Amino acid sequence: MLPKVTLKEQKSISMNDISANKPTRVDYIDWLRVVATLCVFVFHSARFFDRFSDWHVKNATSWIGANIIVGFMSQWIMPMFMVLAGASTYYSLQSRSAWQYVRERILRLLVPFLFGVFVIVVPQAYYELLSRGKSPCANLLGYFPLYLLNLPERFAHFSFYHLWFLAVLFIFSLICLPLFLDLLGKGKSPLSALASRINSPWRLMLLLVLPLGLIDIFIYPGTFWGNRYSFGGWCLVAHLLFFISGYVLFVNPGMAEQVRKLRWFVGIGAIAAAIALRPLIGPLLNWGKNFGSANYAAAQVVQVLLTWCLLILFINLGRLVFTFRNKLLTYASEAVLPFYILHQTVIIVVGYYVVEVVEKVLKA
């Protein structure tokens, strides 16, 4: 005879089942994503005034503060997004099947990307042309059909302003899925099996730095795969490694302990790498003349070391500081994606008129 289950116990079982099917949320990862999104807003706002590569709209004169902001954030801001995306993939797959995960990626990444390509980024293209002295049509509304006619060329060259991140992350999510799943029934995914063999923080650091350094040394920046200016300062293969590394760093508790053990090294290492990188900035920026040289190779390795030191430093600080969840985080963690999609269009439209006013004041 089956034991009787009270109504209270039935409710408890039901709530436990529901809870078990909910995606795992890690507070400090959500906080880091929110902070990184605010940082990318600051980063793009500073792009009007830096002295680095040409941007969509530029002020006539640069500002040293913008140079510092852009130079510092370009080392880690998009890698941080990729690492957090890899971590989120691990937690997402704990409560979703492979097909549910793919469906979620389509709705969360592909659909917003396509909508953004046809609607959100059009003002960016329009005001970019205006800033370069070109007048494609009488007004923004009239520019939409012209932009759509130019889309085949944009697809061929993968030029979608800041929305490249959504497209690239969607592709990465699909092609890396076999690495995240236990397809052979061994109880571990390939990446989980790899992570279980990393029993030393120094082995972890070597695994993170060495492959990325070699890629940056040997992939020519003038190619599609080595292009850094269109993909947030890092080539596509580097972003793929950051994404995979994000999964590996969070796949088991042992990895979290190895990351924690690096807390002192990464602080000192970041300072040392930043100092060492200063005299190597020339070969790093002038890659056309320096590719293949010893200085270029040294610059790439030092930059990769700096970036991973900063990323692990921020992860450890996040784990230490962001140990809570409140209404602000609940709202902000849902708002980061639409905020990211919209922010650069707003910045460029407003910034175009700000730059115009500044230039008129200087000429007066």
Buried (B, 14 or more C-beta within 10 A) or exposed (E): EEEEEEEEEEEEEEEEEEEEEEEEEBBBBBBBBBBBBEBBBEBBBBBBBBEBEEBBBBBEEBBEEBBEBBBEBBBBBBBBBBBBBBBBBBBBBEBBEEEEBBEBBEEBBBEBBEEBBEEBBBBBBBBBBBBEEEEBBEEBEEBBEBBEEEEEEBEEEBEBBBBBBBBBBBBBBBEBBEBBBEEEEEEBBBBBBBBEEBEEBEEBBEBBBEBBBBBBBEBEBEEEBBBBEBBBBBBBBBBBBBBBBBBBBBBBEEBBEBBBBBBEBBBEBBEBBBEBBEEBEEBBEEBEEBBEEEEBBBBBBBBBBBBBBBBBBBBBBBBEEBEEBEEEBEEBBEEBBEBBBEBBBBBBBEBBEBBBEBEEEEEE
